[in-house]
Amino acid sequence: MAKSSADDEELRRACEAAIEGTKQKVVMTIRVAKSRGIWGKSGKLGRNMAKPRVLALSTKAKAQRSKAFLRVLKYSTGGVLEPAKLYKLKHLSKVEVITNDPSGCTFMLGFDNLRSQSVAPPQWTMRNIDDRNRLLLCILNICKDVLGRLPKVVGIDVVEMALWAKDNKPTVTVQGNLYDGPIPSMVTETDLKVSVERELVTQAEEEDMDALLGNYVMGIGEAEAFSERLKRELLALEAANLHAILESEPLVDEVLQGLETAMNCVDDMDEWLSMFNMKLRHMREDIESIETRNNKLEMQSINNKALIEELDKLLERLRVPSEYAACLTGGSFDEARMLQNIEACEWLTGALRGLEVPNLDPSYANIRAQKRAELEKLKATFVRRASEFLRNYFASLVDFMISDKSYFSQRGQLKRPDHADLRYKCRTYARLLQHLKSLDKNCLGPLRKAYCSSLNLLLRREAREFANELRASTKASRNPTVWLEASTGSGQNMNNTDTSTVSDAYAKMLTIFIPLLVDESSFFAHFMCFEVPALVPPGGHANGNKTGSNDDDTNDDDLGIMDIDENDNKTGKSSAELGALNESLQDLLDGIQEDFYAVVDWACKIDPLRCISMHGITERYISGQKADAAGFVRLLLDDLESRISMQFGRFVDEACHQIERNERNVRQMGVLSYIPRFATLATRMEQYIQGQSRDLVDQAYTKFVSIMFVTLEKIAQADPKYADIFLLENFAAFQNSLYDLANVVPTLAKFYHQASEAYEQACTRHISMIIYIQFERLFQFARRAEDLMFTIPPEEIPFQLGLSKMDLRKMLKSSLSGVDKSFSGMYKRLQKNLTSEELLPSLWDKCKKEFLDRYDSFTQLVAKIYPTETIPSAAEMREILSNM
């Protein structure tokens, strides 16, 4: 018998080399022939299309489990094995031996994860039955050991395979532990097939089959006779069982007779128990009748007592105490009587709540309706009287304060507004307002409007008097707004006047009134029972420091009252409540912004640059306003910031117009006046920056410098002959004047670099023009030679018209004879129209460097085209220039 390919070590090594790098261990390799059948026509095996393939079973160890694979390898053009397909054995669902193949060597493997189930899977044909059984048993063993399950086996005789496994016991090498790594051990293939045999035929079943077969002396080919004999014995056993059942009929009759006797006894017992039950039922009825009469008497007594108590409570609830009725209908609202009024309100609120359905039985509907009408009448009367009193009280308080001039700022004396007494008097009625809200929410609207209208007059009067006196008491000289005008003369030194008192006055206005407005907003929100959180923490103030005279006002926003019910301490608020609060705050504080605007406009007229510091002060106050009830204050600060930005924008626009007016002059020479003046202006602006004012100043810088550069270009274009001198002088002056500021201000640094680039470009153009004028023939000759080098070889250029060696010598004689005089002419031309003498040394150095670079290029060109000609070297020219 030929050796099986499963034992071919060369084949195993070739397979291991083909899958090298996958960390997989080859368990078995075998050669097969691949063909493909047709569904429904499995008899056509397609032998003519069979292809040689190698099947390799491999495993890969993991940390917790192992994976098993079936690899299909094919032969390449050079006869080397290479991977063709990879199947995971965990998806193997069926192993089917093709029954239409007479040899039994063809089988098919079904996988449940194939993409297309409409295409028939490939069929594998082995050399003989032994190779087939060896491969299939190895696959089943790996599925059982590694995956813990077996695929479905179709078309194969299990007994035949078991007998084959006993007869064929070659030794193979397997993995000892799939989890801890491969450990080679020598076992037989019978050991590998134990798990399969246990799954298909157990040991007990195998022993029974051996015993059964031992009783009958039959050969393997007598299976039909063996089957017929088993059928006959089965029919005999069934007939014996039926006979045994028929023989047990007398015993069954005896059992049925005993059961009938027992049933008769049970019926007698049931009749006897029913007689006793009838007697007991009559006795229970008599006892229940007695107990019912006793219970009714006891219940009647209890009900009568409870009824009397309930009637007493109802009468107490429905009665209106005379002292409360008198207080609600005609009592005084003086401060001394407020305790009685509060008690009456609490009683009225409790009485109305007691008439609600959950608190009062629905059976009292008529009584509840009558009593509610009476209480509603009391409530309406009290709410009307209290609302009228509070409206008049608010107006009288404010009128009294307005009539007393000592409450306001006067000439020579700034008066800080003090509302401590006003709030103290209002807090007396804070509890009353809360009760009015619980009784009738609609009554708060007119009360809020009355309070806002009265207090608005007081606040506007205080702000107007304070602003007027603040402006009158601030001494500051007015600075001129003309900074960059070309016609401005010696009066420019007036810009050095100190105007810090102007911004200090604006800061004082905000320091006094912004905390006051925030406190008033907070007090109003809580005093008028808006459901909003506190604006400032208890004992704190918003962005302001109270003086010693206001120590008694430390907790102005703490009304000193307790919540009436549980719902009043909710921190949440509806959008409608917040909208109503904002509308009321608009009524409370509207108009006061005009006095702030007046201070801003006054400060801007004195010194427009103070807009920068005022903008920073305003930004600081805006960042401190976070509470919802201070919405109007935030709007006021935003408007102030916009107005300051607008005033500063006007100043910037006017300064830009001053710059643009330089363009109208007939001719400009030297450094324009607005260049150094802008440096002075930028220095002053940097001194005024506070907080978030940097963006405002940077925007102004951008606008200034953009207009300055555009104006420079326009003036330069008016006289092209001197344009480059004019530009380089002005850009140099711009750099010199802003050098220190550009090191600390990024925006100016950007324009500094832009001016530096423009300066370099103007210098290059001007120097090139001077060099070209002085050595025109020299560099024209060089340019013509360079142009020809793009089209013809260098050795042919001396034969061109005007470029011969004689022409070269003539040109050199005319251009370089008396070269020191030519250099002197260059220097004089450079010096002639330059008004800034300090720029001359650097420009002359640039001129010499530019000439030497060009002349060095010329010498290299001559050496390439006229190698036999001798001309003065660049070093000689450098020596001549250095001696000048």
Residue pairs with C-beta under 8 A, 6 or more apart in sequence:
2 127
4 30
4 127
4 130
4 131
4 134
5 11
5 29
5 30
5 31
5 127
5 131
6 28
6 29
6 30
6 131
6 134
6 135
7 170
8 29
11 29
11 31
11 54
12 26
12 29
14 80
14 81
15 26
15 29
15 54
15 56
15 71
15 73
15 81
16 26
17 81
18 73
18 80
18 81
18 82
18 83
19 26
19 56
19 58
19 71
19 83
22 58
22 60
23 60
24 58
24 59
24 60
24 69
25 58
25 59
25 60
25 61
25 175
25 182
26 56
26 57
26 58
27 57
27 58
27 59
27 138
27 142
27 174
27 175
28 56
28 57
28 134
28 135
28 138
28 172
29 54
29 55
29 56
29 57
30 54
30 55
30 126
30 131
30 134
30 135
31 52
31 53
31 54
31 127
32 52
32 53
32 54
32 55
32 124
32 125
32 126
33 50
33 51
33 52
33 53
33 124
33 125
34 50
34 51
34 52
34 53
34 72
34 122
34 123
34 124
34 125
35 45
35 46
35 47
35 49
35 50
35 51
35 106
35 122
35 123
35 125
36 46
36 49
36 120
36 122
36 123
37 44
37 45
37 46
37 98
37 108
37 120
37 123
38 44
38 120
39 120
42 98
42 100
43 100
45 98
45 100
45 101
45 106
45 123
45 125
50 125
51 74
52 74
52 75
53 72
53 73
53 74
53 84
53 124
54 72
54 73
54 74
54 81
55 70
55 71
55 72
55 73
55 124
55 135
56 70
56 71
56 73
57 68
57 69
57 70
57 71
57 138
57 139
57 142
58 68
58 69
58 71
59 66
59 67
59 68
59 69
59 142
59 146
59 175
59 178
60 66
60 67
60 68
60 69
61 178
61 179
61 181
61 182
64 179
65 146
65 179
66 146
66 178
66 179
67 88
67 90
67 146
68 88
68 89
68 90
68 142
68 143
68 146
68 147
69 86
69 87
69 88
69 89
70 86
70 87
70 88
70 89
70 92
70 109
70 139
71 83
71 85
71 86
71 87
72 83
72 84
72 85
72 86
72 87
73 81
73 82
73 83
73 84
74 81
74 82
74 84
75 81
75 82
76 82
87 109
87 111
88 111
88 113
89 139
89 142
89 143
89 146
89 147
90 147
91 111
91 112
91 113
92 109
92 110
92 111
92 139
92 143
92 151
93 110
93 111
93 112
93 151
93 152
94 108
94 109
94 110
94 151
94 152
94 153
94 154
95 107
95 108
95 109
95 110
95 136
95 139
95 140
95 151
95 152
95 153
95 154
95 156
96 107
96 108
96 110
96 153
96 154
96 155
97 104
97 106
97 107
97 132
97 154
97 155
97 156
98 106
98 107
98 108
98 123
98 155
99 155
101 125
103 129
104 129
104 132
105 125
105 126
105 127
105 128
105 129
105 131
105 132
106 123
106 124
106 125
106 126
107 123
107 124
107 126
107 132
107 136
107 155
108 121
108 122
108 123
108 124
109 121
109 124
109 139
110 121
110 151
111 121
114 121
126 132
126 135
129 164
130 164
130 168
133 161
133 164
133 165
133 168
134 168
134 189
136 156
136 161
137 161
137 165
137 189
137 192
137 193
137 196
138 192
140 150
140 151
140 153
140 193
140 195
140 196
141 192
141 193
141 195
141 196
143 149
143 150
143 151
144 150
144 195
144 196
144 199
145 178
145 195
146 178
150 196
150 199
153 200
158 200
158 201
159 201
161 196
161 200
162 193
162 197
162 200
162 201
162 206
165 189
165 190
165 193
165 197
166 190
168 189
169 188
169 189
169 190
170 188
170 189
171 186
171 187
171 188
171 189
172 187
172 188
172 189
172 192
173 184
173 185
173 186
174 184
174 185
174 187
174 192
175 182
175 183
175 184
176 182
176 183
176 184
176 185
177 183
197 206
201 209
216 226
216 229
218 225
218 226
314 364
314 367
317 351
317 354
317 360
318 367
318 371
320 351
320 374
320 375
320 378
321 347
323 340
323 344
324 343
324 344
324 347
324 348
325 378
327 337
327 340
327 341
327 343
327 344
328 344
328 348
328 378
328 379
328 381
328 382
329 378
329 381
329 382
331 337
331 340
331 341
331 344
333 341
333 385
333 386
333 389
333 393
333 429
333 432
335 428
338 428
338 429
338 431
338 432
341 386
341 432
342 431
342 432
342 435
344 382
345 382
345 432
345 435
345 436
345 439
346 435
348 375
348 378
348 379
348 382
348 439
349 435
349 438
349 439
349 564
351 375
352 372
352 375
352 379
352 439
353 359
354 360
355 368
355 371
355 372
355 375
360 368
379 439
379 440
380 440
382 439
383 436
383 439
383 440
383 443
386 432
386 436
387 436
387 443
387 446
387 447
390 429
390 432
390 433
390 447
390 450
391 446
391 447
391 450
393 429
394 426
394 450
394 451
394 454
394 455
395 450
395 454
397 422
397 425
397 426
397 454
398 454
398 455
398 457
398 458
401 407
401 422
401 458
402 457
402 458
402 461
406 415
407 415
407 417
407 418
407 462
408 415
408 461
408 462
408 465
408 466
409 415
409 462
409 465
409 466
409 468
409 469
409 470
410 465
410 469
411 469
411 472
412 469
412 473
413 469
414 466
414 469
414 470
414 473
415 465
415 466
416 512
416 547
416 549
417 459
417 462
417 466
417 512
417 513
417 516
418 549
418 550
418 553
419 516
419 519
419 520
419 553
419 556
420 550
420 552
420 553
420 556
423 523
423 553
423 556
424 552
426 523
426 527
427 527
427 559
427 560
430 526
430 527
430 559
430 560
430 561
431 561
433 444
433 447
433 527
433 528
433 529
434 529
434 561
434 564
434 568
435 564
436 443
436 444
436 447
437 443
437 444
437 529
438 564
438 565
444 528
444 529
447 528
448 528
448 584
449 584
449 587
451 524
451 527
451 528
451 588
452 524
452 584
452 587
452 588
453 587
455 520
455 524
455 588
456 587
456 588
456 589
456 590
456 591
456 592
459 517
459 520
459 588
459 589
459 592
460 591
460 592
460 595
463 513
463 592
463 595
463 596
464 595
466 509
466 512
466 513
466 595
467 509
467 595
467 596
467 598
467 599
470 505
470 508
470 509
470 599
471 505
471 598
471 599
471 602
474 501
474 502
474 504
474 505
475 501
476 497
476 498
476 499
476 501
476 502
476 606
476 607
477 494
477 497
477 499
477 606
478 605
478 606
478 607
479 494
479 495
479 497
479 499
479 606
479 607
479 608
479 609
480 491
480 494
480 495
481 608
481 651
481 654
482 488
482 658
483 492
483 495
483 655
483 658
483 677
483 680
483 681
484 655
484 658
484 659
484 673
484 674
484 677
484 678
484 681
484 704
485 658
485 661
486 658
486 661
486 662
486 665
486 672
486 673
486 674
488 673
488 677
492 677
492 680
495 680
495 684
497 607
499 606
499 607
499 609
499 610
502 602
502 603
502 606
502 607
502 610
503 603
503 610
503 613
503 614
503 617
503 688
505 599
505 603
506 599
506 600
506 603
506 610
506 614
506 617
507 614
507 617
509 596
509 599
510 617
510 618
510 621
511 543
511 544
511 545
512 544
513 592
513 596
514 542
514 543
514 544
514 621
514 633
514 637
515 541
515 542
515 543
515 544
515 546
516 544
517 589
517 592
517 630
517 632
517 633
517 636
518 535
518 536
518 541
518 542
518 543
518 625
518 627
518 630
518 633
519 535
519 536
519 541
519 542
519 556
519 557
520 588
520 589
521 535
521 585
521 588
521 589
521 629
521 630
521 632
521 633
522 534
522 535
522 536
522 542
522 557
522 627
522 629
522 630
523 556
523 557
524 584
524 585
524 588
524 629
525 532
525 535
525 581
525 629
526 534
526 557
526 559
527 559
528 584
530 573
530 577
530 580
530 581
530 584
530 629
531 568
531 570
531 572
531 573
531 574
531 577
532 573
532 577
532 578
532 581
532 628
532 629
533 571
533 573
533 627
533 628
534 557
534 627
535 542
535 557
535 627
535 629
535 630
536 542
536 557
536 627
538 555
538 557
538 558
539 554
539 555
542 624
542 625
542 627
542 630
543 621
543 624
543 625
546 553
546 554
563 569
573 628
578 628
581 628
581 629
582 631
582 632
585 629
585 631
585 632
586 632
588 632
589 632
589 633
589 636
592 636
593 636
593 639
593 640
596 636
596 640
597 640
597 643
600 614
600 640
600 643
600 644
600 647
601 643
601 647
603 610
603 611
603 614
604 610
604 611
604 644
604 647
604 648
604 651
608 647
608 648
608 650
608 651
609 651
609 681
609 684
609 685
609 688
610 688
611 644
611 645
611 647
611 648
611 651
611 696
612 648
612 685
612 688
612 689
612 690
612 693
612 696
612 697
613 688
613 689
613 690
613 693
614 644
615 641
615 644
615 645
615 648
615 690
615 692
615 693
615 696
616 689
616 690
616 691
616 692
616 693
617 690
617 691
618 637
618 640
618 641
618 644
619 641
619 691
619 692
619 693
620 690
620 691
620 692
621 637
622 634
622 637
622 638
622 641
625 633
625 634
625 637
645 696
648 696
648 700
652 700
652 703
652 704
655 681
655 704
656 703
656 704
656 707
658 674
659 674
659 704
659 707
659 708
659 711
660 707
660 711
662 668
662 672
662 673
662 674
662 711
662 715
663 711
663 714
663 715
667 718
667 719
668 715
668 718
668 726
669 722
669 726
669 835
670 726
670 729
670 835
670 836
671 729
671 730
671 733
671 835
671 836
672 711
672 712
672 715
672 730
674 708
675 708
675 730
675 733
675 734
675 737
676 733
676 737
678 704
678 705
678 708
678 737
678 738
679 737
679 738
679 741
681 704
682 701
682 738
682 741
682 745
682 748
683 741
685 697
685 700
686 697
686 741
686 744
686 745
689 697
698 747
701 745
701 747
701 748
701 751
702 747
705 748
705 751
708 734
709 751
709 754
709 755
709 758
712 726
712 727
712 730
712 731
713 727
715 726
716 723
716 724
716 726
716 727
717 723
719 726
722 833
724 762
724 763
724 765
724 766
724 769
725 762
725 766
725 833
725 834
727 758
727 759
727 762
728 759
728 762
728 763
728 766
728 839
728 843
729 834
729 835
729 836
729 839
731 755
731 756
731 758
731 759
731 762
732 759
732 836
732 839
733 836
734 752
734 755
735 752
735 755
735 756
735 759
738 748
738 751
738 752
739 752
741 748
742 748
742 749
742 751
742 752
743 749
763 843
763 846
764 850
766 843
767 830
767 843
767 846
767 847
767 850
768 850
770 826
770 829
770 830
770 847
771 779
771 826
771 847
771 850
771 851
771 854
772 779
773 829
774 822
774 823
774 825
774 826
774 829
775 815
775 822
775 851
777 811
777 814
777 815
778 811
778 812
778 815
778 816
778 858
779 854
779 858
781 803
781 807
781 808
781 811
782 854
782 857
782 858
782 861
784 802
784 803
785 797
785 803
785 861
785 865
786 861
788 797
788 800
788 803
789 797
789 865
792 800
794 864
794 865
795 865
797 803
797 865
798 804
798 805
798 808
798 865
798 866
805 866
805 868
805 869
808 862
808 866
808 869
809 869
812 871
815 822
816 822
816 871
816 872
819 872
819 877
819 880
820 880
820 884
823 880
823 881
823 884
824 884
826 847
826 851
827 844
827 847
827 884
830 840
830 843
830 844
830 847
831 840
834 840
834 843
848 881
851 877
851 881
852 874
852 877
852 878
852 881
855 874
855 877
856 874
859 871
859 873
859 874
862 869
862 871
